[in-house]
Every structure is written in structure tokens, then in C-alpha cells.
Amino acid sequence: MVNKQRGFTLVEIAIVLVIIGLLLGGVLKGQELITAARVRNLGDQAAGVQAAYYGFIDRYRAVPGDMLPGQACNAIGNTIATWGCPAGGGGGNVGGNGNGTIAAPPPATDARWEEAAAAWSHMAAAGFLQGQYPGNANSLGTYTAPPGAPPGPAAPTNPWNGFLLLATTNEYSNPVGAQPARLHLVMGRNVPVNIMRELDLKMDDSQPNSGILRAAAPGAAAFRLLSGSAPNCVLAGATAIWDINAGASDCNGYFLF
């Protein structure tokens, strides 16, 4: 008796290949949806901070973080326990110098980010942002809550747990020449380069040194505050691009207001 070996028919092989294709397609589509959700989350966060900033100015006629401490205590009365403001108003220890901008130290000093830290405290206390923030920055990258302030993070974080920073500097990338100081939101560390490139494509022009979404300039103090050192996120050339081939996972974006 002859034993016949039976293999897979062409139809069976075709069915298996179709199933494998469907599985791979589902995985790729799932990754695409996850990326899109992360990009949308980061973009919504930037838009929310911008809305909170302008909403605060519209209500109080003062810049959050730059608002004088005593003025903040008197104007936002539901935060006395948060900031250590004396009962009855006045005083306070969270705020700025009232010159109309969220100031930041020059890159050479990296000394203090008082107003940048106070901005989160003011906007959250006024109800424009969720959370409670101590609003006091003793030194670059080191935040200490004032007496009576609640424990917690110094600033909101992005979906990758990187701190956000709102300040006025000239540390964003520019195609040629010196860039003027502008208010911007530093979108925090741990953001993959492909996410930052996709966000730039959806919100702006996809170029890291033009438009409203920029990469950090070389040696940016705000970037070092959040990341320590600048990774290889941008490929320089006649037209700079986000270098997704490098696969960097710590790319900071500067969202200009």
C-alpha cells in the first residue's frame, strides 16, 4: 500500500496569507491610531494652555506669572491657603514684577524661572487649568513650594511625563539671523521625533525652524531645564527637517504664541 503525502492546497495557503495580511494590517492600523491620538493629545494640550493664558489676561488684565504677588492674592481670593497669602489679602510670595511678560533668565545664567513657575500657579488657581502648582522656582530645574503650598508637580506634564514650560525667550530655532524674544510653550521632554514631526505637520508647516512650532535652538536654556542636552531631532540642510530616521525619543517643541 502506497502512503500519499498530502500538503496544503493553494486555496488553504491563500487563506493563511490573507489572515496574516489582515493581522499585520490591524497591527499597523492600531499603531497609526495610537500615534494619531498622541499627536492630538499634545496639540490639544498646547491649545488649552494658550486659551488659559489669554483667558487669564482677559479676566485680570495682567499676565499670569508676571502678576505681582500681592495683586494675585487680592484678585484670586480662593487661593489664600495655596500660596500662603495672609488672611484679608495683600502680601503673598508667588508672582512676578508686573512688567507685562513672563520673563526668563538669559541662557548664560540659567538662574531663576520664578515667573514661568508662577504662571502655572496663577492660571490653575484662577480655574483656567486643572491641578495645583506651588509656583516657585528656586533654580533651573529645581522647584520648591513656598510655605503653605500643596505638594505636587511644579508644572503640567505632557503625555510622556515631561514638564511644560511657558516663558518668553529667543531660544527657538530660526532659519537665518537672530530671532526675537517671543512667548512660547516648551512642550516637554520624552516626545518622540515622529510625534513632533506629525504635530508640526498638522498644526503648522512641518518645518522645525519656521512657523509657530519650532525645535529648540542649539544650547537653549529652557531645553536644558527640561532635557539636559539636545538630542539629534533635526536634520540641518538647505531646509531643516525633523529627522525621523534618527529615531530620537526626547524632542522638544517650542509652540510660539
Phi, psi and omega in degrees: 000131183267127176277124178262128177272126182251121178262188177286141175280165178299325179294316179296318178297319180297320180296317179299316180296322178297317179297316179299318179298319179295320179296314179297318178298321178294320178297312180297319179294323177297317177297321179296320179292321178297314179299315180298321180294320179293319178298315180296321179299314181293319178295319178296324180295316178298316179295324179293319178295317179298317179295320179296319180299308182288329175295320178297313180299318181296323182280317189253353182055040178207156181274128179299138183089320177275340181303135181301143183304313180296320178297319179296317179299320182285323186280325183248077193289345183276013184239019183303315181292328183292316187261358185073026177290142180292148178302137180094356176097176181080175176063218181096161183225015179237116179161188184236209185256002175072025181268004173094010178213152175276095188287157175219151181290155175295155183303334184288337186258320184049038192277297187220146177233046185302310185290325178297320178289320182293332181302316180295319181296316181296312184293322179290318180296328180278356177090010180272342176227153176277151176102176175230134183230135185297328174077023180223125180243112181283323179203170184302119178082359180235114183250134179233128181289140175289166180304134179086352181280149181286152173292159179146179182292155180284339185204163172298160179239155176279178181298348179254018177066026173266136181294141172271155179220129178245116184199170177252111177216178173244034189263011178270158182292146180219142184296314180216149175071184181274136180270145178286157176292131180219152175289135180208159173257118173278121195274006169095162185275175176074011179275123178296150184296326180292328177292316181294323178293318179294321178296317178298323179294321183279324184266337191215230188244007180071004181258128185286351180238024176210165179080203184266348177243116185237163169274168177288142173288154178304131178077016183298129181294320180296325178293318180294327176303320187262338188228342182091306179209154184279120176283176182275085184256338186239135176262112182284157179168195178304321173230111182294145179223156171291125187271085182289338179292334179288336177068024180298145184241017182218065186250120183268136174250143177252108181266109185279134177274000000 
